Amino acid sequence: MWKVTIQCSAEGWRDHAAAFKAIAVKYAGIPLSSKKMQGDERRIMEYQLENVSDAEEFIEACAAFPGFVGVFESL
């Protein structure tokens, strides 16, 4: 199992939230947490995925949106 952490800026979320949500549904990860940070309003979302290839693809797809970055780690 893999934990994928995606961070995005407030601007990135405002502009690409719908597209990001569609990608999240496509990879069928289990949502672990979602936080909107006070102050700069960036967002941090964590998902659990079964397959390392899916984790890599999920991060790559999200990185295509300005303001989004991601990492993954083994659980």
Protein Blocks (a to p, Z undefined) as FASTA:
>chain_A
ZZddddddfklmmmmmmmmmmmmmmnopacfbdcddehjlpacdddddfblklmmmmmmm
mmmpghiacddddZZ
